[in-house]
Every structure is written in structure tokens, then in C-alpha cells.
Amino acid sequence: MKPVLTGLLLIGCLSFLSERSVAQQFGPWRIGMTEQEIRAETLFGPYESREVRDPVSQSVLFSRLESSPAIPFKGQKIPVAISIKGGFAVQFSISVGTTDSQTEAADLARQLLEFLYRYYEMEMPEQIQNLDINAALSEQKSTYEFPMPEFSNRQVWIGHSTDKYSVLLQVRSDEPGTGVPGKAEPSQDFPEIGVEPPEMVQAETDPQRVEKVGGNISFKRSLATIHALLVREIEDGKHAAQAMPLTATATLDRTDGKIGFQFNQEVGPEMTRALAEVVRATQIRHQILPTNQEVQFGFADKWTGKDGPSAAVATALLLESLFEGFEIPENVAVTGDLNADQKVQPIGGVPDKIRGAMAEGCSVIGIPVANEVDIDDFVVEEKLRAFLTARVFLLDSLDDAVRLVNPDARSPEYSQALTSFDSIQSDLAQGGAKALFAPEMAQRLRLVLNGAPNLYSAKILLAAAENRLPAHFSLSGTLIRLHEAMAPYADFAGRIRSGESIETFQLGKDDALNETQNRLRALRSQSDPRLVQVISNQEVVLDRLQRFINSSDRNERVVQGHLDEIKAVSTRASEEWKRMLGNQEIQDQLMARGINLH
């Protein structure tokens, strides 16, 4: 029965993509993976490793892992070279040919572009179809790049020297976009391309360091610390967050008139890019940067890899502390990406980050305003407990974040509002629900919001006082929790595909399907109403699948009856899923949150 079970797909499987996930993915690998994670992808192992050194200083520029042959063509396969810098993957390269013929190089490049569009199941745009690669090579430059318009970090790269052309496919770590909206992540099975496997060639990788020209000013502090909220994935599709101390130190360690910024430990490419954006925002804000300085950022935990843009606001506040001289209170924790225009951008894992902040004793918490719906979802899960003691603020700009940590940046009205809210929280701690529903409490909270409109804690307490707390998860919140609820089923499906016997799962021995059903049942009562039927249909499919597994009768007619029933309920689930996907309002909401479904 294993082939039958292996082919069963639970309709409505989700792929939740971060802002960069599509653009940063290639087969089983993605930009930002650690070397350990790469080696864990054993399907294309074992991996050969070597270091690439500076030809003059002989210092290590980066290391390279080369997969076993992975790209099939003419009965053969081409390996993938993965560049590692700072402990993380920063680029994939696939070398498809070296030739002394300009025409052959152009043909290889054309085939490689066609491969990319087949791989992503996308129609090649007219501008690529009409691209005259041979004419471009006639310019006799040393390098040529032919990117996909949809993914600026995917390109065909041609190097030219001494009448030799080397043709590569590159997937780099510098893509700021979100990929192609609505496209599913491609299969890990690569299409055929009709070229011969050549020697691997490596192009340049992204620097981990930011340098600027300094001016005749000085920092007012040399040391600052703040709690940055970071999240990591754990078992069962869930996440854990931690309020981790992040420190900035500034030292006079150079004499070249410049200032350098970098992390003093391994971080991924997204965190490096976020630091560069923070430096640009700081330069725009202050116009002049100090000279002859080295600024290093370091997390208290120096041993585990970190990546993502979530620490950008924390990093910016550390620089503001160095510039302005104020001390950041120990009870502050913040999260959020930051653009050069000083606007705070959304991030993921907000509910877990709030829990992580409170577990660390941080009672002042800054969250991007674009993530307000995620805090509402946290309220559905946790009710009001957190907001009786914590002050959660919505951050729209760097100025909003600075007001959390620097009293001198607050207006008198803002300061008075915070003082009043402290009094409200004290009254609620003593009086409980009776104090919350007292006639004067709603007016007191409105006054607080007049002075501090971004104080989410006051906003949600006012909603409670007026009996209008959110009772259901948002659309995106429901989908995220649906993904988490399906984790036991995903584990079950993976074990079946790997060859495990169905007897393992019979009659509650390892009841992953029942666990998934229980999670779905609990979620359904709090889900976005538009997804109730989707969840119910998935429960039915799981129920029929469980009945089939538990059945001891393997008579052909009985087995076929089970399979027909599973097919029927799966078809209904598929139709409901497609109906939901066809709702333009739903699609618009998901696109705004960077979530793609397939």
C-alpha cells in the first residue's frame, strides 16, 4: 500500500513564504542556510569543500561546497557550487560550459535562460525571447550578465578572457524583492538542459562589512545595549523567540578617516544587508558620521547562526544611543526591519516575540505597526494577560522607536500619557476585571491614546473595556496556524515517503493524523470565518485517511472503496480551496502580507 499512500496529497497544503523566500530558494537549498543545514540535504551529497583565498594576502575570502551531480542532462548531471561566507550560503553557481566559440557561448546562455523559465514553470517574456546574446558578446567585455526580470538575483553570467567563455547560472543573495506573487516553490527535480558539464567557476560574493567616510564629529557614548527580538523554527512547525541582548561598541581603531560597521560574529546575508540599510538611515538622519571609528555589533549568544532583518530597528537604536548619549533602559525589547527612509518594516513571528520579550522580563516592547494584525492574533490566543503588565508600542518610524528609549525625545503630552498608563496598569493589577469595566476606565484609556496613539496596550485594553476584543484570528493568522496544525501530518507523510510501514500508524500507535485533527478542530472555532470550511474539509480528509490506515481488511474491493472515498472528499476539499483562492479580497490581503498559496 505504500505507493498509494505516497501519492496521496492533502489538498490545501500551504507554503508560507517570507519576503525573500522565493527569490532566495533554489531546489532544496536557500540563501542564508548554514553549512550544517546544507550538508543535511543528503539527496545531493556528499559535498566537497574547499577554501577560496585572496591571491595576494592568502586570507580566506569564502569557502565553497560542491554538491554531488544534481542537474540532469543527456544522462549526466551537473553539480551545484554553494559559496559560504560568515557561516551562511551567499550564492549558488552552476557552471554549464567553457568554450572558445562566441556563438557556442551564446547558445549555452540561451539554453540556460530557457532552463530557468522551465524550472519556475514561467513563460519566457518577450524581452528575453528577443535578446541577442551573440551580439552582446561582440562587445568583448570581461563579464556579461543576463538576469531574469522577475528575479534580479538569478542570472546567466558569462566570463570572457583570452578567447575563452565560461557560462554559469548564478543565484545570489542580493534580491530585495519577494519573487513572483502567487507562484509555488519549484520542485526539487531539475529539468534537462542540453549542455556539457564544464569546470566550475566562481564569481564574487557579497561583503559582510559596511564602510563610510567619516567627518569631524564624535560619538557621545562608546557602548550601548538593547534586547533584540529574534525567532527560530522548532519542531512541529512552531517557532521560539528570545529577547537577546545586542551590544554596540565604538572604538578609535583606525586612522584613514573612515568608519566601519560590522557584526563581530557570524550572521547571514539578510542581517548584513539590513545593517547596511540601517547605516544609510543613520547617515541620512545625522548627515555626518564620526571618523576613524570601528563600530561592532554583537549578540550575547555568539555561537548560533543568525539571519533576517528583524534586528534592524534594534541596531538603529544602538547607533542613536552612541550618537545622542542616552542610555537604553534594560526592560526594552524591539523588533522590525528598517528602510533608509527610517520607516519601520514588518517582520514575522510577532506572537512568539512578545512571549520571548516577557519571558526575559522586558516590559516595553516595540513592534512594527504593519504587524498590528499579528498582535491582534496574539490577543485571540493569550487574551489580555500580557497587556496588564507590558507596554506594547506600534512603530511606524525610527522616531517612534527612539521615543521608547529616550525620554528627551518625547513631547510633554506623550510623557503624560505614559505616566497615566502606568497608573492604569497599577489599578488593573489591584482591581482586575472590576477595575477594567469601571465606567471611568474607558475614558482614561482614551485620554492615554490621545497623547500616545501608538500605545497598543492601551488600545486593546480599551477594546476590552468596550467588549469588542477580537474573537477570531485574522486571515493570515489562521493560515499560519493552519500550517502549524498540519505539522504532524507533514511528518507522517514524510515518513511514509521514506519507506516507513503504515502499521506504525495503525490504531493510535503513532497517531499523527489524530493529533493533526485535534489541532484543526481547536483552530476551527477561532479561525477567520472564510476558512472554516477549508479546515473542516481537511479534517474530513484526515479522518478518511485514518480509517483506511486502521482498516485490517486488505481485500481489494475494500481497499478500493477506501481509496474512492478518500478521492471524493479530497476533491471536495480541493474545490473549496480553489474557491477560496479565487476570492480577490482574500488574495489582496495575502499579497499585502507576503503570503503565497498553492
C-alpha positions as CSV (number, residue, x, y, z in Angstrom):
1,M,0.0,0.0,0.0
2,K,3.0,2.3,0.3
3,P,2.9,3.6,-3.3
4,V,-0.8,4.5,-2.9
5,L,-0.1,6.5,0.3
6,T,2.9,8.1,-1.1
7,G,0.8,9.5,-3.9
8,L,-1.9,10.9,-1.6
9,L,-1.7,14.7,-1.4
10,L,-3.8,16.5,1.3
11,I,-5.5,19.3,-0.6
12,G,-4.8,22.8,0.6
13,C,-1.1,22.3,1.6
14,L,0.4,25.7,2.4
15,S,3.7,27.3,1.6
16,F,4.3,30.4,3.8
17,L,7.0,32.5,2.2
18,S,8.9,35.3,3.9
19,E,9.7,38.4,1.9
20,R,12.6,36.9,0.2
21,S,12.0,33.1,0.4
22,V,11.1,32.5,-3.3
23,A,13.9,34.7,-4.6
24,Q,16.4,33.1,-2.2
25,Q,15.5,29.4,-2.9
26,F,17.0,27.0,-5.4
27,G,16.0,23.4,-5.3
28,P,16.5,22.1,-1.7
29,W,18.8,25.0,-0.9
30,R,18.3,28.6,0.0
31,I,20.4,31.7,0.6
32,G,21.2,32.0,4.3
33,M,21.4,28.3,5.1
34,T,24.2,27.3,7.4
35,E,26.8,24.8,6.2
36,Q,25.3,22.2,8.6
37,E,21.8,22.7,7.0
38,I,23.3,22.4,3.5
39,R,25.0,19.1,4.3
40,A,21.8,17.8,5.8
41,E,20.3,17.9,2.3
42,T,21.8,14.5,1.7
43,L,19.9,13.9,-1.6
44,F,22.6,15.9,-3.4
45,G,25.5,14.9,-1.1
46,P,28.2,14.2,-0.2
47,Y,29.6,17.7,-0.6
48,E,33.2,18.5,-1.4
49,S,34.6,21.6,0.4
50,R,37.4,23.9,-0.3
51,E,38.5,27.4,0.6
52,V,38.9,30.3,-1.9
53,R,41.8,32.7,-0.9
54,D,42.9,36.1,-1.8
55,P,45.8,35.7,-4.3
56,V,47.9,38.4,-2.6
57,S,47.2,38.1,1.2
58,Q,46.1,34.4,1.1
59,S,43.4,35.2,3.5
60,V,40.2,33.2,3.2
61,L,37.6,35.1,1.1
62,F,34.9,32.4,1.3
63,S,34.5,28.6,1.3
64,R,32.7,26.6,-1.3
65,L,30.7,23.4,-1.0
66,E,30.2,21.5,-4.2
67,S,27.2,19.1,-4.3
68,S,27.2,15.8,-6.0
69,P,25.9,16.0,-9.6
70,A,22.4,17.5,-9.4
71,I,21.3,19.0,-12.7
72,P,20.4,16.2,-15.2
73,F,21.1,16.3,-18.9
74,K,21.9,13.6,-21.6
75,G,22.1,11.0,-18.8
76,Q,24.6,13.1,-16.8
77,K,24.3,15.6,-14.1
78,I,26.0,18.9,-13.1
79,P,27.0,19.7,-9.5
80,V,26.0,23.0,-7.8
81,A,28.7,25.1,-6.1
82,I,27.5,26.8,-2.9
83,S,29.5,29.8,-1.7
84,I,29.7,30.1,2.1
85,K,30.7,33.3,3.8
86,G,30.3,34.1,7.5
87,G,28.9,30.6,8.0
88,F,26.0,31.1,5.6
89,A,25.2,30.4,1.9
90,V,25.5,33.6,-0.1
91,Q,25.5,32.3,-3.7
92,F,24.8,29.2,-5.8
93,S,26.6,28.7,-9.1
94,I,26.1,26.1,-11.8
95,S,28.8,26.1,-14.5
96,V,27.5,24.7,-17.7
97,G,30.3,25.2,-20.2
98,T,33.6,26.6,-21.2
99,T,34.2,27.3,-24.9
100,D,36.4,29.4,-27.2
101,S,33.4,30.0,-29.5
102,Q,31.4,33.1,-29.1
103,T,28.4,31.5,-30.9
104,E,28.6,28.4,-28.6
105,A,28.7,30.6,-25.5
106,A,25.6,32.5,-26.7
107,D,23.8,29.2,-27.3
108,L,24.7,27.9,-23.9
109,A,23.5,31.2,-22.3
110,R,20.2,30.9,-24.3
111,Q,19.7,27.3,-23.1
112,L,20.4,28.3,-19.5
113,L,17.8,31.1,-19.6
114,E,15.3,28.6,-21.1
115,F,16.2,26.2,-18.2
116,L,15.4,28.9,-15.6
117,Y,12.0,29.6,-17.1
118,R,11.2,25.8,-17.3
119,Y,12.3,25.4,-13.7
120,Y,10.0,28.1,-12.4
121,E,7.2,27.0,-14.8
122,M,7.0,30.5,-16.1
123,E,6.5,31.9,-19.6
124,M,9.6,33.5,-21.0
125,P,8.9,37.2,-21.5
126,E,9.3,38.7,-25.0
127,Q,12.3,40.8,-24.0
128,I,14.2,37.6,-23.1
129,Q,13.0,35.8,-26.2
130,N,14.2,38.7,-28.4
131,L,17.6,39.0,-26.5
132,D,20.5,38.9,-29.0
133,I,23.1,37.3,-26.7
134,N,25.6,36.8,-29.6
135,A,25.5,40.5,-30.4
136,A,26.1,41.4,-26.8
137,L,29.2,39.1,-26.6
138,S,30.6,41.0,-29.6
139,E,31.3,43.9,-27.2
140,Q,34.3,41.9,-25.9
141,K,33.8,42.7,-22.2
142,S,35.3,40.7,-19.4
143,T,31.9,39.8,-17.9
144,Y,28.3,39.7,-19.1
145,E,25.1,39.3,-17.0
146,F,21.7,38.3,-18.4
147,P,19.2,38.4,-15.4
148,M,15.6,37.2,-15.3
149,P,13.4,40.3,-15.0
150,E,11.3,38.5,-12.4
151,F,14.3,37.7,-10.2
152,S,17.1,40.1,-10.3
153,N,19.3,37.7,-8.3
154,R,19.0,34.9,-10.9
155,Q,21.1,35.5,-13.9
156,V,23.2,33.8,-16.6
157,W,26.8,35.0,-16.1
158,I,29.5,34.8,-18.8
159,G,33.1,35.4,-18.1
160,H,35.4,36.2,-21.0
161,S,39.2,36.1,-21.1
162,T,41.9,35.1,-23.6
163,D,39.2,34.0,-26.1
164,K,37.6,31.7,-23.6
165,Y,34.0,32.0,-22.4
166,S,32.7,30.5,-19.2
167,V,28.9,30.2,-18.8
168,L,27.3,30.0,-15.4
169,L,23.9,30.2,-13.7
170,Q,24.1,32.3,-10.5
171,V,21.6,32.7,-7.7
172,R,22.9,35.4,-5.5
173,S,21.9,36.9,-2.1
174,D,21.2,40.4,-3.1
175,E,17.5,40.2,-4.1
176,P,15.3,42.7,-2.2
177,G,12.0,41.7,-3.8
178,T,9.5,38.9,-3.0
179,G,9.7,36.9,-6.2
180,V,6.7,36.1,-8.3
181,P,3.4,36.6,-6.5
182,G,1.3,33.5,-6.5
183,K,3.9,31.1,-7.7
184,A,4.5,27.9,-5.9
185,E,8.0,27.0,-4.8
186,P,9.5,24.9,-7.7
187,S,10.2,21.2,-7.5
188,Q,13.5,19.9,-6.3
189,D,13.6,17.8,-9.5
190,F,15.6,19.7,-12.1
191,P,14.7,19.8,-15.8
192,E,17.0,18.6,-18.5
193,I,19.3,21.1,-20.3
194,G,21.3,20.1,-23.3
195,V,24.8,21.3,-22.4
196,E,28.1,19.6,-21.4
197,P,29.3,19.8,-17.8
198,P,32.4,22.0,-17.5
199,E,34.8,23.1,-14.8
200,M,33.1,25.1,-12.0
201,V,33.8,28.9,-12.0
202,Q,33.1,31.2,-9.0
203,A,32.1,34.8,-9.1
204,E,32.3,37.4,-6.4
205,T,30.2,37.3,-3.2
206,D,28.7,40.0,-1.0
207,P,30.8,41.7,1.6
208,Q,29.9,41.4,5.3
209,R,31.1,44.8,6.2
210,V,29.9,48.4,5.8
211,E,32.3,51.3,5.5
212,K,31.6,55.1,5.1
213,V,33.7,58.3,5.1
214,G,33.6,60.0,8.5
215,G,33.6,63.6,9.5
216,N,34.7,65.8,12.3
217,I,32.2,64.7,15.0
218,S,32.4,62.1,17.8
219,F,30.1,59.6,19.4
220,K,28.8,60.6,22.9
221,R,28.9,57.0,24.1
222,S,31.1,54.1,23.2
223,L,28.9,51.3,24.5
224,A,25.1,50.6,24.2
225,T,22.9,47.5,24.7
226,I,19.3,46.6,23.9
227,H,17.2,43.5,23.7
228,A,16.6,42.4,20.1
229,L,13.7,40.0,19.4
230,L,14.8,37.1,17.3
231,V,12.8,34.0,16.3
232,R,13.8,30.5,15.2
233,E,11.9,27.5,14.0
234,I,11.5,24.5,16.3
235,E,9.7,21.1,16.0
236,D,6.1,20.7,14.8
237,G,6.2,23.8,12.6
238,K,6.3,26.1,15.6
239,H,8.7,28.9,16.5
240,A,10.5,30.1,19.6
241,A,11.6,33.6,20.2
242,Q,14.2,35.2,22.5
243,A,14.9,38.7,23.7
244,M,18.6,38.6,23.1
245,P,21.0,41.4,24.3
246,L,22.6,43.1,21.4
247,T,25.6,45.4,22.1
248,A,27.3,48.1,20.0
249,T,30.8,49.2,20.8
250,A,32.6,52.1,19.1
251,T,36.4,52.3,19.3
252,L,39.0,54.6,17.7
253,D,40.8,51.8,15.8
254,R,41.7,53.4,12.5
255,T,43.3,56.5,11.0
256,D,42.0,56.5,7.4
257,G,39.2,59.0,8.0
258,K,36.5,56.3,7.6
259,I,34.1,54.5,9.9
260,G,33.3,50.8,9.7
261,F,30.3,48.8,10.8
262,Q,30.1,45.0,11.2
263,F,28.9,42.2,13.4
264,N,31.6,40.5,15.5
265,Q,30.2,37.0,14.9
266,E,28.7,35.0,12.1
267,V,25.4,36.4,10.7
268,G,23.6,35.7,7.5
269,P,23.3,37.8,4.3
270,E,19.9,39.3,5.2
271,M,21.2,40.6,8.5
272,T,24.2,42.1,6.8
273,R,22.1,43.8,4.2
274,A,19.8,45.1,7.0
275,L,22.8,46.6,8.7
276,A,23.8,48.4,5.5
277,E,20.3,49.9,5.3
278,V,20.5,51.0,9.0
279,V,23.8,52.7,8.3
280,R,22.3,54.6,5.4
281,A,19.3,55.6,7.5
282,T,21.7,56.9,10.2
283,Q,23.8,58.8,7.7
284,I,20.6,60.5,6.3
285,R,19.4,61.3,9.8
286,H,22.7,62.7,11.1
287,Q,24.3,63.8,7.8
288,I,27.9,63.3,9.2
289,L,29.3,60.1,10.7
290,P,32.2,60.1,13.2
291,T,35.7,59.4,11.7
292,N,38.3,56.8,12.4
293,Q,35.9,54.6,14.3
294,E,35.1,50.9,14.3
295,V,31.6,50.0,15.4
296,Q,30.9,46.4,16.2
297,F,27.6,44.8,17.0
298,G,27.5,41.5,19.0
299,F,24.7,39.3,20.3
300,A,25.1,37.8,23.8
301,D,24.8,34.3,22.1
302,K,27.9,34.2,19.8
303,W,27.7,30.5,18.9
304,T,24.5,30.0,16.9
305,G,24.0,31.5,13.4
306,K,21.6,34.4,13.0
307,D,20.0,35.9,10.0
308,G,17.0,38.0,8.9
309,P,16.2,41.8,9.1
310,S,14.4,41.7,12.4
311,A,17.3,43.3,14.4
312,A,17.4,46.4,12.2
313,V,15.4,48.6,14.5
314,A,17.5,47.4,17.5
315,T,20.7,48.1,15.6
316,A,19.5,51.6,14.7
317,L,18.6,52.4,18.3
318,L,22.1,51.4,19.4
319,L,23.6,53.8,16.9
320,E,21.2,56.5,18.1
321,S,22.4,55.8,21.7
322,L,26.0,56.2,20.6
323,F,25.2,59.5,18.8
324,E,23.0,61.1,21.3
325,G,24.4,59.7,24.6
326,F,21.2,58.4,26.2
327,E,21.2,55.1,27.9
328,I,18.7,52.4,26.8
329,P,16.6,51.0,29.6
330,E,17.2,47.3,30.3
331,N,13.5,46.5,30.0
332,V,13.1,47.4,26.4
333,A,12.9,44.9,23.5
334,V,12.3,45.8,19.9
335,T,11.9,44.1,16.5
336,G,11.5,45.3,13.0
337,D,13.2,45.9,9.7
338,L,14.2,49.4,8.7
339,N,14.5,51.2,5.4
340,A,16.9,54.0,4.6
341,D,14.0,56.5,4.9
342,Q,13.7,55.5,8.5
343,K,10.4,53.7,8.0
344,V,9.9,50.5,10.1
345,Q,9.0,47.5,8.0
346,P,7.1,44.3,9.1
347,I,8.7,41.1,10.2
348,G,7.5,37.6,11.2
349,G,6.9,35.7,14.4
350,V,5.3,38.5,16.4
351,P,3.3,36.4,18.9
352,D,6.4,34.4,19.8
353,K,8.5,37.5,20.0
354,I,6.1,39.1,22.5
355,R,6.2,35.9,24.6
356,G,10.0,35.9,24.4
357,A,10.3,39.5,25.5
358,M,8.1,38.9,28.5
359,A,9.9,35.8,29.5
360,E,13.1,37.9,29.6
361,G,11.5,40.5,31.8
362,C,11.1,43.1,29.0
363,S,8.0,45.2,29.7
364,V,8.5,47.8,27.0
365,I,8.1,46.1,23.6
366,G,8.3,47.7,20.1
367,I,6.6,46.0,17.2
368,P,6.2,47.3,13.6
369,V,2.8,49.0,13.0
370,A,2.4,46.8,9.9
371,N,2.3,43.8,12.3
372,E,-0.7,45.1,14.3
373,V,-2.9,42.3,13.0
374,D,-0.4,39.8,14.3
375,I,-0.7,41.3,17.8
376,D,-4.5,41.1,17.5
377,D,-4.0,37.4,16.7
378,F,-1.8,37.1,19.9
379,V,-4.8,38.6,21.8
380,V,-7.1,35.8,20.4
381,E,-4.6,33.2,21.8
382,E,-3.5,34.8,25.0
383,K,-6.3,37.2,25.9
384,L,-5.3,40.3,27.9
385,R,-2.7,38.9,30.4
386,A,0.4,40.3,28.7
387,F,-1.1,43.8,28.3
388,L,-1.8,44.1,32.0
389,T,1.9,44.4,32.7
390,A,3.6,45.1,29.4
391,R,3.6,48.3,27.3
392,V,3.5,47.2,23.6
393,F,4.1,50.0,21.1
394,L,3.5,50.2,17.4
395,L,6.4,51.5,15.5
396,D,6.0,53.3,12.2
397,S,9.3,55.2,12.1
398,L,12.6,55.3,13.8
399,D,11.4,58.4,15.7
400,D,8.7,56.1,17.2
401,A,11.4,53.7,18.4
402,V,13.6,56.4,19.8
403,R,10.7,57.7,22.0
404,L,10.6,54.3,23.6
405,V,14.2,54.6,24.9
406,N,15.0,58.3,25.1
407,P,12.7,60.4,27.4
408,D,14.1,63.6,25.9
409,A,12.6,62.7,22.6
410,R,9.0,62.6,24.0
411,S,6.6,65.5,23.9
412,P,5.0,66.5,27.3
413,E,1.7,65.0,26.1
414,Y,3.4,61.7,25.3
415,S,5.2,61.6,28.6
416,Q,2.0,62.4,30.5
417,A,0.1,59.6,28.6
418,L,2.8,57.1,29.6
419,T,2.6,58.2,33.2
420,S,-1.2,57.8,33.2
421,F,-1.0,54.4,31.6
422,D,1.4,53.3,34.4
423,S,-1.3,54.3,36.9
424,I,-4.0,52.4,34.9
425,Q,-1.9,49.2,34.9
426,S,-1.4,49.5,38.6
427,D,-5.2,49.9,39.1
428,L,-5.9,46.9,36.9
429,A,-3.3,44.8,38.8
430,Q,-5.2,45.5,42.0
431,G,-8.8,45.7,40.9
432,G,-8.8,43.1,38.0
433,A,-11.9,42.9,35.8
434,K,-13.9,45.2,38.1
435,A,-11.4,48.0,37.5
436,L,-11.4,47.3,33.8
437,F,-15.1,47.6,33.4
438,A,-15.5,50.6,35.7
439,P,-17.3,53.5,33.9
440,E,-14.3,55.8,34.1
441,M,-11.7,53.3,32.8
442,A,-12.7,53.7,29.1
443,Q,-12.3,57.5,29.3
444,R,-8.9,57.2,31.0
445,L,-7.7,54.9,28.2
446,R,-9.0,57.3,25.5
447,L,-7.0,60.1,27.1
448,V,-3.9,57.9,27.1
449,L,-4.4,57.2,23.4
450,N,-4.8,60.9,22.6
451,G,-1.3,61.5,23.9
452,A,0.3,58.2,22.8
453,P,-1.7,56.9,19.9
454,N,0.8,54.1,19.1
455,L,0.5,52.5,22.6
456,Y,-1.2,49.2,21.5
457,S,-1.6,48.1,25.1
458,A,-3.9,51.0,25.8
459,K,-5.8,50.4,22.6
460,I,-6.5,46.7,23.3
461,L,-7.5,47.4,26.9
462,L,-10.0,50.0,25.7
463,A,-11.4,47.4,23.3
464,A,-11.8,45.0,26.2
465,A,-13.5,47.7,28.3
466,E,-15.9,48.2,25.5
467,N,-16.5,44.5,24.9
468,R,-15.0,44.4,21.4
469,L,-11.9,42.2,21.7
470,P,-11.1,40.2,18.6
471,A,-12.5,36.7,18.8
472,H,-11.1,35.2,15.6
473,F,-7.7,35.0,14.0
474,S,-7.0,37.2,11.0
475,L,-6.9,35.6,7.6
476,S,-3.1,35.4,7.6
477,G,-3.0,34.4,11.3
478,T,-5.4,31.5,10.5
479,L,-3.3,30.3,7.6
480,I,-0.1,30.5,9.7
481,R,-1.7,28.4,12.5
482,L,-3.1,26.0,9.9
483,H,0.4,25.5,8.7
484,E,1.5,24.7,12.3
485,A,-1.5,22.5,12.8
486,M,-0.6,20.4,9.8
487,A,3.0,19.7,11.1
488,P,2.2,16.2,12.5
489,Y,0.6,15.2,9.1
490,A,3.6,16.6,7.3
491,D,5.9,14.4,9.5
492,F,3.6,11.4,8.8
493,A,3.7,11.9,5.0
494,G,7.5,12.3,5.1
495,R,7.9,9.1,7.0
496,I,5.7,7.2,4.6
497,R,7.6,8.5,1.6
498,S,10.8,7.4,3.2
499,G,9.5,3.8,3.4
500,E,8.1,3.5,6.9
501,S,5.3,0.9,7.2
502,I,1.7,2.1,7.7
503,E,1.5,-0.4,10.6
504,T,3.5,2.2,12.6
505,F,0.4,4.4,12.5
506,Q,-2.4,1.9,13.0
507,L,-4.8,2.1,15.9
508,G,-3.1,5.0,17.7
509,K,0.4,3.6,17.8
510,D,1.8,6.9,16.5
511,D,-1.3,8.9,15.9
512,A,0.0,11.8,13.9
513,L,-3.3,12.1,11.9
514,N,-5.4,12.2,15.1
515,E,-3.1,14.8,16.5
516,T,-3.5,16.9,13.4
517,Q,-7.3,16.6,13.5
518,N,-7.3,17.7,17.1
519,R,-5.3,20.8,16.2
520,L,-7.5,21.6,13.3
521,R,-10.6,21.2,15.5
522,A,-9.3,23.6,18.0
523,L,-8.3,26.1,15.3
524,R,-11.6,26.0,13.5
525,S,-13.5,27.6,16.4
526,Q,-11.2,30.7,16.3
527,S,-10.4,30.8,12.6
528,D,-11.2,33.5,10.1
529,P,-14.8,32.6,9.1
530,R,-13.8,32.4,5.4
531,L,-11.5,29.5,6.2
532,V,-13.9,27.4,8.4
533,Q,-15.0,25.2,5.6
534,V,-11.4,24.8,4.3
535,I,-10.4,23.5,7.8
536,S,-13.5,21.3,8.1
537,N,-12.7,19.7,4.7
538,Q,-9.2,18.9,5.7
539,E,-10.5,17.3,8.9
540,V,-12.7,15.0,6.8
541,V,-9.8,14.0,4.5
542,L,-7.7,13.1,7.5
543,D,-10.5,11.1,9.1
544,R,-11.0,9.1,5.9
545,L,-7.2,8.5,5.6
546,Q,-7.1,7.4,9.3
547,R,-9.9,4.9,8.7
548,F,-8.0,3.5,5.7
549,I,-4.8,3.1,7.7
550,N,-6.6,1.5,10.7
551,S,-8.5,-1.0,8.5
552,S,-7.3,-4.6,8.8
553,D,-9.2,-5.7,5.8
554,R,-6.9,-5.6,2.7
555,N,-9.4,-7.2,0.4
556,E,-9.0,-5.5,-3.0
557,R,-12.6,-4.2,-3.1
558,V,-12.4,-2.9,0.4
559,V,-9.2,-1.1,-0.3
560,Q,-10.6,0.4,-3.4
561,G,-13.6,1.6,-1.5
562,H,-11.4,3.4,1.0
563,L,-9.4,5.0,-1.8
564,D,-12.5,6.1,-3.7
565,E,-13.9,7.7,-0.5
566,I,-10.6,9.5,0.1
567,K,-10.6,10.7,-3.5
568,A,-14.1,12.0,-3.2
569,V,-13.5,14.0,0.0
570,S,-10.2,15.3,-1.4
571,T,-12.0,16.5,-4.5
572,R,-14.4,18.5,-2.3
573,A,-11.6,19.9,-0.3
574,S,-9.8,20.9,-3.5
575,E,-12.8,22.6,-4.8
576,E,-13.3,24.6,-1.6
577,W,-9.6,25.5,-1.6
578,K,-9.8,26.8,-5.2
579,R,-12.9,28.7,-4.4
580,M,-11.1,30.4,-1.5
581,L,-8.1,31.2,-3.7
582,G,-10.4,32.7,-6.3
583,N,-11.6,35.3,-3.8
584,Q,-9.9,38.6,-4.9
585,E,-10.3,40.1,-1.4
586,I,-8.5,37.2,0.1
587,Q,-5.7,37.3,-2.5
588,D,-5.2,41.0,-1.9
589,Q,-4.9,40.6,1.8
590,L,-2.5,37.7,1.5
591,M,-0.4,39.6,-1.1
592,A,-0.1,42.5,1.3
593,R,1.3,40.1,3.9
594,G,3.7,38.4,1.5
595,I,2.0,35.0,1.7
596,N,1.7,32.9,-1.4
597,L,-0.5,29.8,-1.5
598,H,-0.6,26.8,-3.8
